[in-house]
Amino acid sequence: MIEVKRKEKETVGGLLRRFQKSVQAAGIVMTARSHRFFDSPPTKRARRLNALRRVERVKEIKKLKKLGKWKDEERRTK
């Protein structure tokens, strides 16, 4: 739990800003957002299909690199 005490002669805005910064640094907001919706793990079939797609993509990239047609810009756009 994050606790922020008001310093002497500190405005409420400054206190709030310091609190928000400490909350963000602790990663509380990102954790809360990630737990907002339940995301079920992929099924065995889905994992297998994803693995097969990855293998095919790697084969295609190796083939393009061998032919000299693979560029780093292509990889970023896909």
N, CA, C and O atoms as a DFTB+ gen file, in Angstrom:
312 C
 N C O
     1  1       0.840      -1.171       0.000
     2  2       0.000       0.000       0.000
     3  2       0.891       1.242       0.000
     4  3       1.911       1.303       0.686
     5  1       0.478       2.212      -0.778
     6  2       1.281       3.426      -0.897
     7  2       0.732       4.485       0.048
     8  3      -0.471       4.736       0.118
     9  1       1.662       5.092       0.768
    10  2       1.276       6.126       1.719
    11  2       2.140       7.357       1.463
    12  3       3.366       7.271       1.385
    13  1       1.470       8.508       1.333
    14  2       2.173       9.759       1.096
    15  2       1.698      10.751       2.143
    16  3       0.502      11.018       2.258
    17  1       2.633      11.293       2.901
    18  2       2.283      12.281       3.929
    19  2       2.592      13.672       3.410
    20  3       3.576      13.891       2.702
    21  1       1.743      14.590       3.772
    22  2       1.892      15.973       3.310
    23  2       3.085      16.632       3.995
    24  3       3.224      16.611       5.218
    25  1       3.940      17.218       3.154
    26  2       5.091      17.942       3.695
    27  2       4.644      19.332       4.144
    28  3       3.559      19.803       3.803
    29  1       5.504      19.959       4.907
    30  2       5.188      21.297       5.388
    31  2       5.153      22.267       4.211
    32  3       6.046      22.239       3.364
    33  1       4.158      23.105       4.146
    34  2       3.954      24.111       3.097
    35  2       3.788      23.485       1.709
    36  3       4.145      24.110       0.710
    37  1       3.258      22.273       1.631
    38  2       3.028      21.622       0.347
    39  2       1.561      21.796      -0.036
    40  3       0.669      21.607       0.791
    41  1       1.324      22.150      -1.270
    42  2      -0.048      22.323      -1.724
    43  2      -0.699      20.964      -1.930
    44  3      -0.022      19.939      -2.019
    45  1      -2.023      20.974      -2.004
    46  2      -2.761      19.733      -2.229
    47  2      -2.438      19.184      -3.620
    48  3      -2.337      17.973      -3.816
    49  1      -2.277      20.094      -4.577
    50  2      -1.918      19.664      -5.929
    51  2      -0.563      18.974      -5.972
    52  3      -0.387      17.972      -6.664
    53  1       0.388      19.517      -5.227
    54  2       1.721      18.907      -5.170
    55  2       1.684      17.540      -4.511
    56  3       2.361      16.605      -4.941
    57  1       0.882      17.439      -3.460
    58  2       0.726      16.156      -2.763
    59  2       0.105      15.121      -3.691
    60  3       0.559      13.979      -3.759
    61  1      -0.937      15.535      -4.403
    62  2      -1.617      14.633      -5.330
    63  2      -0.678      14.199      -6.457
    64  3      -0.673      13.032      -6.848
    65  1       0.107      15.126      -6.972
    66  2       1.070      14.821      -8.031
    67  2       2.101      13.796      -7.540
    68  3       2.434      12.852      -8.256
    69  1       2.593      13.986      -6.335
    70  2       3.579      13.070      -5.760
    71  2       2.971      11.686      -5.543
    72  3       3.625      10.667      -5.768
    73  1       1.718      11.663      -5.105
    74  2       1.019      10.387      -4.895
    75  2       0.842       9.650      -6.225
    76  3       1.114       8.452      -6.315
    77  1       0.392      10.358      -7.245
    78  2       0.189       9.734      -8.553
    79  2       1.492       9.182      -9.110
    80  3       1.514       8.106      -9.708
    81  1       2.565       9.915      -8.915
    82  2       3.879       9.471      -9.398
    83  2       4.314       8.192      -8.693
    84  3       4.847       7.284      -9.331
    85  1       4.091       8.113      -7.387
    86  2       4.483       6.917      -6.642
    87  2       3.618       5.718      -7.012
    88  3       4.108       4.590      -7.063
    89  1       2.332       5.957      -7.270
    90  2       1.437       4.872      -7.692
    91  2       1.877       4.346      -9.057
    92  3       1.921       3.136      -9.278
    93  1       2.199       5.250      -9.960
    94  2       2.627       4.843     -11.282
    95  2       3.964       4.096     -11.227
    96  3       4.155       3.119     -11.951
    97  1       4.878       4.541     -10.384
    98  2       6.176       3.886     -10.253
    99  2       6.026       2.482      -9.681
   100  3       6.799       1.586     -10.022
   101  1       5.032       2.285      -8.810
   102  2       4.814       0.969      -8.210
   103  2       4.146       0.001      -9.179
   104  3       4.156      -1.209      -8.954
   105  1       3.562       0.532     -10.264
   106  2       2.923      -0.328     -11.262
   107  2       1.544      -0.794     -10.869
   108  3       1.057      -1.788     -11.408
   109  1       0.897      -0.108      -9.947
   110  2      -0.419      -0.517      -9.464
   111  2      -1.474      -0.358     -10.551
   112  3      -2.338      -1.222     -10.702
   113  1      -1.415       0.725     -11.303
   114  2      -2.418       0.984     -12.336
   115  2      -2.337      -0.082     -13.423
   116  3      -3.368      -0.596     -13.858
   117  1      -1.135      -0.420     -13.863
   118  2      -0.980      -1.424     -14.920
   119  2      -1.451      -2.802     -14.443
   120  3      -2.048      -3.559     -15.209
   121  1      -1.183      -3.115     -13.194
   122  2      -1.644      -4.392     -12.648
   123  2      -3.159      -4.439     -12.604
   124  3      -3.761      -5.451     -12.964
   125  1      -3.774      -3.366     -12.170
   126  2      -5.236      -3.311     -12.096
   127  2      -5.854      -3.429     -13.487
   128  3      -6.864      -4.110     -13.665
   129  1      -5.251      -2.771     -14.462
   130  2      -5.780      -2.852     -15.822
   131  2      -5.631      -4.250     -16.397
   132  3      -6.508      -4.716     -17.124
   133  1      -4.538      -4.922     -16.083
   134  2      -4.339      -6.267     -16.619
   135  2      -5.309      -7.266     -16.001
   136  3      -5.643      -8.266     -16.635
   137  1      -5.770      -7.017     -14.775
   138  2      -6.719      -7.904     -14.112
   139  2      -8.166      -7.504     -14.348
   140  3      -9.078      -8.117     -13.792
   141  1      -8.383      -6.494     -15.157
   142  2      -9.739      -5.986     -15.358
   143  2     -10.633      -7.025     -16.019
   144  3     -11.784      -7.193     -15.614
   145  1     -10.126      -7.727     -17.033
   146  2     -10.900      -8.740     -17.732
   147  2     -10.176     -10.075     -17.631
   148  3      -8.947     -10.125     -17.649
   149  1     -10.943     -11.157     -17.525
   150  2     -10.360     -12.487     -17.458
   151  2      -9.996     -12.937     -18.856
   152  3     -10.825     -12.880     -19.765
   153  1      -8.783     -13.377     -19.035
   154  2      -8.312     -13.863     -20.321
   155  2      -7.966     -15.337     -20.152
   156  3      -6.965     -15.685     -19.525
   157  1      -8.808     -16.198     -20.720
   158  2      -8.577     -17.624     -20.539
   159  2      -7.346     -18.067     -21.318
   160  3      -7.064     -17.534     -22.391
   161  1      -6.617     -19.036     -20.785
   162  2      -5.420     -19.523     -21.482
   163  2      -5.821     -20.234     -22.772
   164  3      -6.917     -20.788     -22.854
   165  1      -4.944     -20.226     -23.786
   166  2      -5.284     -20.868     -25.057
   167  2      -5.411     -22.382     -24.893
   168  3      -4.734     -22.989     -24.063
   169  1      -6.279     -22.972     -25.690
   170  2      -6.467     -24.412     -25.648
   171  2      -5.258     -25.114     -26.260
   172  3      -4.394     -24.478     -26.864
   173  1      -5.213     -26.418     -26.095
   174  2      -4.101     -27.195     -26.634
   175  2      -4.075     -27.077     -28.154
   176  3      -3.004     -26.975     -28.752
   177  1      -5.239     -27.089     -28.772
   178  2      -5.335     -26.970     -30.236
   179  2      -4.837     -25.595     -30.702
   180  3      -4.103     -25.497     -31.685
   181  1      -5.237     -24.553     -29.999
   182  2      -4.817     -23.194     -30.375
   183  2      -3.307     -23.034     -30.234
   184  3      -2.670     -22.414     -31.085
   185  1      -2.725     -23.589     -29.159
   186  2      -1.272     -23.518     -28.967
   187  2      -0.547     -24.226     -30.101
   188  3       0.462     -23.736     -30.608
   189  1      -1.073     -25.393     -30.499
   190  2      -0.453     -26.168     -31.570
   191  2      -0.519     -25.414     -32.902
   192  3       0.460     -25.373     -33.648
   193  1      -1.690     -24.812     -33.195
   194  2      -1.830     -24.053     -34.439
   195  2      -0.904     -22.840     -34.463
   196  3      -0.319     -22.527     -35.500
   197  1      -0.771     -22.161     -33.333
   198  2       0.135     -21.016     -33.257
   199  2       1.587     -21.449     -33.479
   200  3       2.356     -20.761     -34.150
   201  1       1.943     -22.590     -32.909
   202  2       3.305     -23.098     -33.080
   203  2       3.558     -23.445     -34.545
   204  3       4.638     -23.175     -35.071
   205  1       2.571     -24.040     -35.200
   206  2       2.724     -24.378     -36.617
   207  2       2.861     -23.125     -37.477
   208  3       3.656     -23.101     -38.417
   209  1       2.088     -22.082     -37.159
   210  2       2.198     -20.820     -37.898
   211  2       3.590     -20.205     -37.719
   212  3       4.173     -19.679     -38.667
   213  1       4.113     -20.280     -36.486
   214  2       5.453     -19.759     -36.202
   215  2       6.504     -20.494     -37.027
   216  3       7.398     -19.874     -37.602
   217  1       6.389     -21.820     -37.079
   218  2       7.352     -22.627     -37.835
   219  2       7.298     -22.254     -39.313
   220  3       8.336     -22.097     -39.956
   221  1       6.094     -22.114     -39.847
   222  2       5.943     -21.745     -41.254
   223  2       6.530     -20.363     -41.528
   224  3       7.178     -20.155     -42.554
   225  1       6.304     -19.418     -40.614
   226  2       6.823     -18.064     -40.778
   227  2       8.351     -18.069     -40.777
   228  3       8.977     -17.371     -41.575
   229  1       8.950     -18.857     -39.881
   230  2      10.413     -18.949     -39.809
   231  2      10.967     -19.547     -41.104
   232  3      11.986     -19.083     -41.616
   233  1      10.296     -20.579     -41.634
   234  2      10.738     -21.180     -42.893
   235  2      10.695     -20.164     -44.029
   236  3      11.619     -20.085     -44.838
   237  1       9.606     -19.382     -44.082
   238  2       9.459     -18.376     -45.132
   239  2      10.542     -17.306     -45.028
   240  3      11.091     -16.876     -46.042
   241  1      10.848     -16.880     -43.814
   242  2      11.877     -15.856     -43.605
   243  2      13.245     -16.382     -44.020
   244  3      14.016     -15.676     -44.670
   245  1      13.546     -17.626     -43.644
   246  2      14.839     -18.218     -44.037
   247  2      14.956     -18.291     -45.553
   248  3      16.013     -18.013     -46.119
   249  1      13.853     -18.671     -46.207
   250  2      13.850     -18.770     -47.667
   251  2      14.095     -17.399     -48.291
   252  3      14.889     -17.279     -49.225
   253  1      13.419     -16.358     -47.783
   254  2      13.592     -15.007     -48.313
   255  2      15.006     -14.485     -48.065
   256  3      15.576     -13.802     -48.916
   257  1      15.578     -14.808     -46.890
   258  2      16.936     -14.367     -46.596
   259  2      17.928     -15.021     -47.551
   260  3      18.881     -14.384     -48.000
   261  1      17.697     -16.298     -47.858
   262  2      18.579     -17.007     -48.779
   263  2      18.549     -16.377     -50.173
   264  3      19.565     -16.299     -50.863
   265  1      17.350     -15.931     -50.566
   266  2      17.199     -15.315     -51.875
   267  2      17.615     -13.843     -51.879
   268  3      17.694     -13.223     -52.939
   269  1      17.878     -13.288     -50.703
   270  2      18.286     -11.896     -50.597
   271  2      17.130     -10.921     -50.687
   272  3      17.333      -9.748     -50.998
   273  1      15.920     -11.388     -50.421
   274  2      14.737     -10.537     -50.529
   275  2      14.193     -10.091     -49.179
   276  3      13.179      -9.397     -49.119
   277  1      14.846     -10.476     -48.115
   278  2      14.367     -10.127     -46.774
   279  2      15.053      -8.866     -46.282
   280  3      16.280      -8.767     -46.299
   281  1      14.243      -7.888     -45.838
   282  2      14.779      -6.640     -45.301
   283  2      14.194      -6.433     -43.910
   284  3      13.119      -6.947     -43.602
   285  1      14.898      -5.683     -43.073
   286  2      14.413      -5.433     -41.723
   287  2      13.124      -4.632     -41.718
   288  3      12.305      -4.799     -40.814
   289  1      12.917      -3.745     -42.725
   290  2      11.704      -2.946     -42.783
   291  2      10.471      -3.844     -42.967
   292  3       9.404      -3.560     -42.424
   293  1      10.629      -4.930     -43.740
   294  2       9.518      -5.846     -43.965
   295  2       9.070      -6.463     -42.654
   296  3       7.875      -6.631     -42.414
   297  1      10.015      -6.795     -41.822
   298  2       9.697      -7.460     -40.568
   299  2       8.873      -6.545     -39.662
   300  3       7.969      -7.011     -38.970
   301  1       9.179      -5.254     -39.663
   302  2       8.471      -4.308     -38.815
   303  2       7.037      -4.083     -39.275
   304  3       6.164      -3.828     -38.446
   305  1       6.778      -4.170     -40.553
   306  2       5.448      -3.879     -41.079
   307  2       4.500      -5.040     -40.909
   308  3       3.288      -4.831     -40.855
   309  1       5.008      -6.262     -40.823
   310  2       4.138      -7.439     -40.729
   311  2       3.615      -7.660     -39.356
   312  3       2.869      -8.612     -39.125
